[in-house]
């Protein structure tokens, strides 16, 4: 942490060297700081023993910053070892951002994403070390990844959007799992074991392993795994997800050209639409209005997708006609009266037709039919 302070001092004193004040400032630096100004790489401290997804991701994030790009990771619980590190995560029993100490295990720690960043409300899960590092350094990391991987330079508004999306879609999950926060009350209907935290956990030594185990090598392997996941998420939001917003916006603006109800839209291109639709509805005072989204899957395959009550839900505002569900091809065309009808899913959340006109008819008839409507 001391060398990082030295770097900050140099950057703040660029105009002072001509007058001799820079030399005077360096001479007044405490001896402990001066001892840290050699050519050895900066060090990131974290705990030894079994590693977890949160400190692995915290280390990855720090290594994306220019000052820590070549940092050595010291895994220890020895206080003397950790004191020599420029930054410490997930160990030490102290959270003090000004001293680069980022532990979250102490009883006094109750910080959340929203408590440290009030501009992002309603995130109430206690932070892990990954969440802490992301809260303070995530925006800088995202900017660097988008520039390096996608040659994208994002403005402050888009950066804020992606920053929150990555927290909500990835970091919050790691915070919750590391702190033992259940996703909901009661027992789940099934278990998920392919999540990132589980994959990292399986890189640790197993109880009955009789061979040699290189924990440092496995820790570095874990950093690669979480890094690929994080980079994939950031680049997706920046170069794939966000550009779709304009397509959804155009579809909403032209909804009355599709049907007089204004409850059906047609996407000019197939794209990620659910999050954007929800956000744009709220921005335009249209919450809950849209029921069906039409798009072209291929030249002879047009789809009608029911709008869910929220982007992650399997419950839709109005499902397709209940008599069509699970029926296909000629049988579906017969009972629906829609030429070229291909299928309707058994749950009624999506259907297909050979033509755009047929897909639109499928949506209109479902809109006017009795059935589940929220």
C-alpha positions in Angstrom: 0.0 0.0 0.0 3.0 2.3 0.7 4.3 2.2 -2.9 0.8 3.1 -4.1 0.9 6.2 -2.0 4.3 7.1 -3.5 2.8 6.8 -7.0 0.0 9.2 -5.9 2.5 11.6 -4.5 4.4 11.8 -7.7 1.3 12.3 -9.8 0.2 15.2 -7.5 3.6 16.9 -7.6 4.3 17.1 -11.3 4.5 20.9 -11.2 6.6 21.1 -8.0 9.9 19.6 -9.2 11.1 22.9 -10.8 10.9 24.8 -7.5 12.6 22.0 -5.5 9.5 21.2 -3.5 9.4 17.6 -4.9 12.7 16.8 -3.3 11.6 18.2 0.0 8.4 16.2 -0.1 10.2 13.0 -0.7 12.6 13.7 2.1 9.7 14.0 4.5 8.2 10.6 3.6 8.2 8.3 6.6 11.0 5.7 6.5 8.6 2.8 6.2 7.3 4.3 2.9 10.8 4.9 1.5 11.6 1.2 2.1 8.8 0.2 -0.3 10.1 2.1 -3.3 12.4 -0.5 -4.8 11.9 -2.3 -8.1 10.2 -5.3 -6.6 6.5 -5.8 -7.7 3.7 -4.6 -5.6 2.0 -7.3 -3.5 -1.6 -8.3 -2.8 -2.2 -10.1 0.4 -4.9 -12.6 1.1 -5.4 -15.6 3.3 -3.7 -19.0 3.0 -5.5 -22.4 3.0 -8.7 -23.1 1.1 -9.4 -20.3 -1.4 -12.9 -19.0 -2.2 -14.4 -17.3 -5.2 -14.6 -13.9 -3.5 -10.9 -13.3 -2.8 -9.9 -15.0 -6.1 -12.1 -12.5 -8.0 -10.8 -9.6 -5.8 -7.3 -10.5 -6.8 -8.2 -10.7 -10.5 -9.9 -7.3 -10.3 -6.9 -5.7 -8.7 -4.5 -7.1 -11.3 -6.5 -5.3 -14.0 -5.4 -2.0 -12.5 -2.1 -0.5 -13.9 -0.5 -0.3 -10.5 -1.2 -3.9 -9.7 -0.9 -5.5 -13.2 2.3 -7.4 -12.2 1.5 -7.8 -8.5 2.6 -10.8 -6.6 -0.1 -12.5 -4.5 1.0 -13.3 -0.9 -1.3 -15.9 0.7 -0.8 -15.9 4.4 -2.5 -15.4 7.7 0.7 -14.1 9.4 0.2 -10.5 10.4 3.9 -9.6 9.6 3.5 -10.9 6.1 0.3 -9.0 5.5 1.8 -5.8 6.8 4.3 -5.9 4.0 1.6 -6.0 1.3 0.4 -2.9 -0.5 -3.2 -4.1 -0.3 -4.9 -6.9 1.7 -8.2 -8.6 0.9 -10.4 -11.1 2.7 -8.1 -11.4 5.8 -6.9 -9.3 8.6 -10.2 -8.4 10.3 -10.1 -4.7 9.2 -12.0 -2.8 6.5 -10.3 0.6 5.9 -10.3 1.8 2.4 -7.8 4.5 3.1 -5.3 1.9 4.3 -6.1 -0.6 1.5 -7.5 -3.1 4.0 -10.5 -5.0 2.6 -11.7 -7.7 5.0 -15.4 -8.4 5.6 -15.4 -11.2 8.2 -15.3 -9.0 11.3 -18.5 -8.7 13.4 -18.6 -4.9 12.9 -18.7 -5.2 9.1 -22.2 -4.6 7.7 -21.5 -2.8 4.4 -23.5 -3.4 1.3 -23.2 -2.2 -2.3 -25.9 0.4 -1.6 -24.4 1.6 1.7 -21.1 2.4 0.1 -22.6 3.5 -3.2 -26.0 5.1 -2.3 -26.6 6.0 -5.9 -27.4 2.3 -6.4 -30.3 1.6 -4.0 -31.9 -1.7 -3.0 -28.8 -3.9 -2.8 -28.9 -5.2 0.7 -26.6 -8.2 0.6 -23.5 -7.9 2.8 -20.4 -7.5 0.7 -17.6 -10.1 0.3 -14.1 -9.1 -0.5 -15.0 -9.3 -4.2 -17.9 -6.9 -3.7 -15.7 -4.5 -1.7 -13.0 -4.4 -4.4 -15.6 -4.1 -7.1 -17.4 -1.3 -5.3 -14.3 0.9 -5.3 -12.4 -0.2 -8.4 -15.0 -1.9 -10.6 -15.6 1.1 -12.9 -11.9 1.6 -13.7 -11.6 -2.1 -14.4 -14.7 -2.1 -16.7 -13.3 0.9 -18.6 -10.0 -0.8 -19.2 -11.5 -4.1 -20.3 -13.9 -2.5 -22.8 -11.1 -0.5 -24.2 -8.6 -3.4 -24.4 -11.1 -6.1 -25.5 -13.7 -4.2 -27.6 -11.9 -0.9 -28.4 -14.9 0.8 -26.7 -14.7 4.1 -24.8 -17.9 4.4 -22.8 -19.4 7.6 -21.4 -20.2 8.0 -17.7 -23.9 7.1 -18.1 -23.2 3.8 -19.9 -20.3 3.0 -17.5 -22.7 3.4 -14.6 -25.3 1.2 -16.3 -22.7 -1.6 -17.0 -21.2 -1.2 -13.5 -24.6 -1.9 -11.9 -25.5 -4.7 -14.3 -22.3 -6.6 -13.5 -22.8 -6.2 -9.8 -26.4 -7.4 -10.1 -25.7 -10.2 -12.5 -22.4 -11.5 -11.1 -20.8 -9.9 -8.1 -24.0 -9.9 -6.0 -24.2 -13.7 -6.4 -20.7 -14.1 -5.1 -21.4 -11.8 -2.2 -24.5 -13.8 -1.3 -22.9 -17.2 -1.6 -19.8 -16.2 0.4 -21.9 -14.8 3.2 -24.4 -17.6 3.3 -27.3 -15.5 2.2 -30.3 -17.7 0.9 -31.8 -16.7 -2.3 -35.3 -17.1 -0.9 -37.2 -18.6 2.0 -37.7 -22.3 2.1 -35.9 -25.1 0.3 -35.2 -24.9 -3.4 -36.8 -27.3 -5.8 -33.4 -28.1 -7.2 -29.8 -27.4 -6.6 -27.4 -25.4 -8.7 -23.8 -26.7 -8.7 -22.4 -25.1 -11.8 -22.1 -21.6 -10.5 -18.8 -19.7 -10.4 -18.3 -20.2 -6.6 -18.8 -23.9 -6.9 -16.4 -24.2 -9.8 -13.7 -22.3 -7.9 -14.3 -24.5 -4.8 -13.6 -27.6 -6.8 -10.1 -26.4 -7.6 -9.1 -26.8 -4.0 -7.4 -30.0 -2.7 -9.8 -32.8 -2.0 -9.8 -34.6 1.4 -8.5 -37.9 0.2 -5.8 -36.6 -2.2 -2.6 -38.5 -1.6 -0.5 -36.8 -4.2 1.3 -33.5 -4.2 -0.9 -30.4 -4.4 0.4 -27.1 -5.7 -2.1 -24.7 -4.0 -0.5 -21.6 -5.5 -0.8 -23.0 -9.0 -4.4 -23.8 -8.4 -5.1 -20.4 -7.0 -3.6 -18.8 -10.2 -5.8 -21.2 -12.3 -8.8 -20.0 -10.3 -7.9 -16.4 -11.1 -8.0 -17.3 -14.8 -11.4 -18.9 -14.4 -13.0 -16.0 -12.7 -11.2 -13.6 -15.0 -12.7 -15.2 -18.1 -16.2 -15.1 -16.5 -15.8 -11.4 -15.5 -14.4 -10.3 -18.9 -17.1 -12.2 -20.7 -19.8 -10.5 -18.7 -18.3 -7.0 -19.2 -17.7 -7.3 -22.9 -21.2 -8.8 -23.4 -22.9 -5.9 -21.7 -20.7 -3.3 -23.5 -20.7 -4.7 -27.0 -23.7 -7.0 -27.3 -26.4 -6.1 -24.7 -26.3 -2.3 -24.7 -26.4 -1.8 -28.5 -29.7 -3.7 -28.5 -31.4 -0.9 -26.5 -32.0 1.3 -29.6 -33.7 -1.7 -31.4 -36.1 -2.2 -28.5 -36.7 1.6 -28.2 -37.6 1.8 -31.9 -40.0 -1.1 -31.6 -41.8 0.5 -28.7 -42.1 3.8 -30.5 -43.6 2.0 -33.5 -45.9 -0.3 -31.5 -49.1 1.2 -32.8 -47.9 0.4 -36.4 -47.9 -3.2 -35.4 -51.3 -3.3 -33.7 -53.9 -0.8 -32.5 -53.7 -2.0 -28.9 -50.1 -0.8 -28.6 -49.4 -4.0 -26.6 -47.5 -5.9 -29.3 -44.1 -4.9 -30.7 -41.9 -6.2 -33.5 -38.1 -6.2 -33.3 -36.3 -5.3 -36.5 -33.5 -7.7 -35.4 -33.4 -10.5 -32.9 -31.5 -9.2 -29.9 -31.4 -9.2 -26.0 -34.6 -7.3 -25.3 -36.1 -8.2 -21.9 -34.0 -5.8 -19.7 -34.3 -3.0 -22.2 -38.0 -3.4 -22.5 -38.5 -3.3 -18.8 -36.3 -0.2 -18.4 -37.8 1.6 -21.3 -41.3 0.9 -20.1 -40.5 2.5 -16.8 -38.8 5.5 -18.4 -41.8 6.1 -20.7 -44.6 5.4 -18.1 -45.6 2.2 -19.8 -45.1 -0.3 -17.0 -47.0 -3.5 -17.7 -48.4 -2.4 -21.1 -46.5 -4.6 -23.5 -47.7 -8.2 -23.8 -46.0 -9.8 -26.8 -42.7 -9.4 -28.7 -42.4 -10.5 -32.3 -39.1 -11.2 -34.1 -37.8 -13.1 -37.1 -35.8 -16.2 -36.1 -35.2 -17.3 -39.7 -36.7 -16.7 -43.2 -39.5 -19.1 -42.5 -39.7 -18.9 -38.7 -41.2 -15.9 -36.9 -41.6 -16.0 -33.1 -44.0 -14.5 -30.7 -42.6 -14.2 -27.2 -44.7 -13.3 -24.2 -43.4 -10.5 -22.0 -42.4 -11.8 -18.5 -43.4 -9.9 -15.4 -39.7 -9.2 -14.9 -36.7 -10.0 -17.1 -35.7 -13.1 -15.1 -39.2 -14.5 -14.5 -40.9 -17.5 -16.1 -44.3 -16.0 -15.4 -45.6 -13.9 -18.3 -48.1 -11.0 -18.3 -50.3 -12.9 -20.7 -49.5 -16.3 -22.0 -50.4 -17.6 -25.5 -53.8 -19.1 -26.0 -54.3 -22.0 -23.5 -55.8 -24.3 -26.1 -52.7 -24.1 -28.3 -50.1 -25.1 -25.7 -48.0 -28.1 -26.6 -49.6 -28.4 -30.1 -47.6 -28.4 -33.3 -47.8 -28.0 -37.1 -51.0 -29.1 -38.8 -52.8 -29.8 -35.6 -51.9 -26.3 -34.3 -52.9 -24.7 -37.7 -56.3 -26.5 -37.5 -57.3 -25.5 -34.0 -55.9 -21.9 -34.2 -57.0 -21.2 -37.7 -53.6 -19.7 -38.4 -52.0 -20.7 -41.6 -48.3 -21.8 -41.2 -48.5 -22.1 -37.4 -45.5 -24.2 -36.2 -45.7 -24.6 -32.5 -46.7 -23.2 -29.1 -44.6 -24.2 -26.1 -46.3 -26.4 -23.5 -46.1 -23.5 -21.0 -47.4 -21.0 -23.5 -44.5 -18.5 -23.2 -43.5 -18.7 -26.9 -44.8 -19.7 -30.2 -43.7 -19.9 -33.8 -45.2 -19.4 -37.3 -43.8 -19.5 -40.8 -44.8 -15.9 -41.5 -44.8 -12.5 -39.7 -48.5 -12.2 -40.4 -49.1 -15.5 -38.8 -47.1 -14.7 -35.7 -48.9 -11.4 -35.4 -52.3 -13.2 -35.7 -51.1 -15.6 -33.0 -50.4 -12.7 -30.7 -53.7 -10.9 -31.4 -55.8 -13.9 -30.9 -54.0 -14.7 -27.6 -54.4 -11.0 -26.5 -58.1 -11.2 -27.0 -58.6 -14.7 -25.5 -59.6 -15.5 -22.0 -56.7 -16.9 -20.0 -53.9 -16.0 -17.6 -53.4 -12.3 -17.6 -51.5 -10.4 -14.9 
